[in-house]
Structure formats: structure tokens, C-alpha cells
């Protein structure tokens, strides 16, 4: 028998926990989103990030509908995406916590710098960053897709590895020399 389901078979509904389990096989990086609201940082961890377009440069982040961070952004809002290094697992956990602070103390103990265009916090220990402005918010099931134009970007520490998330946990896979690829 092949791996395909029989055409007349009715599949069972996809259960959310099973969906999460199978989607976890897709390896992701880990990012931290930072914006400033009334002079105070708003910060959260996100691993559903992807570049969308080269011209114009656009990125997308998927954020749970009803999240506190999402309540603070709208089209035109500036924010920074810090791509975390493998040494920043504590930062990832800190900003993923539902109990995280939402005031000037939220970045206490973390070295950061203002992004070039928006002034949003960029975590200095990160491997790279994107300085963005929200273009649109698109409802998608229990999440909202935040599509943003990239105004500036940069690599911060190319000598370290990114933080990786796989199968519901951080992954410290085997170190390997990465071969460069040609871009046409």
C-alpha cells in the first residue's frame, strides 16, 4: 500500500495538539519582537517569522490573536526583530513568558541598541536584526499575520550560531561548517 490515503476514506478532523506536534518537525529560528509604546518597550518571543519579498523588502511574523504585544501594534507601528543567537535561550524564555514585564524593566539586564530607523530595541547579543514598520495585519485563524516593510537590517555577530527550535524544544544540533550558496 502506498503512503496515500484511499480516495473514499474520510480523514479524521485535525486535532490542534497533533497539528502542533507534526508542525514541530519544521525547524525554525527564534526571534524577539520589540516595539516602544509611550516610551516603554513591549517585547515578545516569536518563532513564526519569514522573509516574504525582496522588492519591496517584506517580512511576516505570526502572532497569537489577543496577545498583549499585538494589542500595541497597528499599520505604521515601528518594531525590531532580533534573530537570537544560541546563547540567548534565557532571553527567548523570558520574553515568551505570559508573566513578562511590560514596562521600562522589561529589558533590564539585557544590552540593546536602538534600531536605525524606528528606534525600537535590538538585542545586541543577537546574530541579526530587521528594523520594520507594520504594513498590514491579516487575521489567520487563531493568529494574526503581521506583514512589515523592512527599513534597515544588519548582521550583529556572524561568529555565533542562531537559536533553533525543533519539536517543541530548543535544539543544539551538530555543529557543521556551512557552505555558501550562490544567489542568482
N, C-alpha and C positions, 0 to 999 in steps of 0.2 A: 504494500500500500504506500502511496506517495504521501508527502507531508501535507497535501491539500485536503481540506475538508470536503466531504461529499456535497455536491450541489444542492441536494434536497435537505440536508441537515440544517437545523435551525441552531445557530450558535447561542450559547447562554449569554445573558447580559454581562457586560464587562464590569466587574466589581472594582471600586476605587482602589482598594488595597492591592489587588492583583495588578491593576494598571500601574500603580506606583512601583511595585516590585519589578515588573518587566521593563518599565521605562528606566529604572535604575541601572540597567545594563549599559545605557548610553552614558559614556564618560563625559563629565562636564568640568569646567574650571569653576572657580569660586570668586565672586566679586563682592564688593561692598559699594552700595549706593549712598551718596552723601549730598544733601542739599542744605541750604540755610533758610530758616523761616524766622522772621522777626529777630534776626541776629543770633539765633540758636541752631546748632546742627541737628539735622534729622538723618539718621543713619540706619541702614539695614543690610543684611546679607542676602545675596541672590545668586543662584547658580543657573537660572534660566536666562542666559544672555547670549545674543548672537549678533554678529555684523550682518546687516541687511543689504546695503547698497554702497558701491564705491562712488558713484556720481548721481546725486549728491551723497556724501558720506552719512549713512544712517545706521543706527544700532537699534536693537529691540531688547527689552527686558520684560519678563513676565512676572507680575506681582499679584499676590493674592488679593482678590476684591475685598474691600473692607479693611485692608491693612492700614496701620497708622501712617506709614510713610506715604502711601498712595493718597491719603487724605490731604497731604501737604503739597501735592504737585498738580499742575494743570498745564495745558499748552502755553508755552512761553517760559515755564519754570526752568531755571538752570540747575544742573546737578552734575556730579562727577561719578564715574565708575572706576574704582580701583580694582585691578586684577591682582588677586592676592598671591603672595609667594608661599612656598611650602612651610615657611617659618611662621606664618600668620594664622595658623589654625585657631589659636586662642581668640584672635580678633574676629574670625568668622563665627565662632560660637557666641562670643559676646554680643555681636550685632544681629544674631539670629534669635536671641532670647526674647520672648514676649515681655519680659520684665526689664528690658534695657531702658536706660535713662533717655529722656527726650528734652534735655536742656544743655546748658553750657558744659556740664560734667560728662556728657556722653562720649567725648573724645579724650577725657582725662587719661594721662599716661601714654598717649599714642602720639608719635611725631607725625605731623601732617603739614601740608603746604597748600595755599590757595591755588585752585586751577587758574590757568592763564586768562580765560575769558569770563567765566561765571563767578570765580572766587570761591566756588564750592570746595570743601575739603578733599584733598587727595592724600591717602595714607602713604607716607614716604617709604615704608618698607615693601611696598607693592612692586610687582615686576613691570607694570604698565598702567596707564590711565587713559580715559576718554573724558573730555570736558564737553558736556552736552546741553542742549536745550530741548525740552519736550516739544515734539511736533504734534503728536496725537495720542489719545488714549482710546484703545479699542477693546470693548468688552469681549471676553472669550471664556465662556463657561464660568467657573468659579475664580477666574483670574482676569486681569486687565493687562493688555499688551501696551507697554509704554514705548512708543516709537520716538526716537530722538535724533536730531541732527547733531553731528559731531563738529564742534567749533575748534577744538585743539586736541592733541593727543601726544603721547610720548612713552618711551620705554624708560624705566627708572633704574632697574637693576637686572641687566641681562645675564649676570653670572649666577643667578639662582633659578630654581625650578618653580613653576606655578603650583598652587594648591589645587589638588584634584579630588573630585568627589565621584564615587562609583559604588553602586549597590547599597546606597544609604549610609555610606561612611567615607571618611577621608581615606585616600589611597596613596601610599608611598611606594609606588611600583618600582620596578628595577630601573636604576639609572642607565641611561643609554645615550650615546652620542647622537645628536640629532643631525641628520643630513639636510643641507639646504636644498630647497626646491627652486626651480626656475619658474618665474611668473611671466606669462606671455602678455 
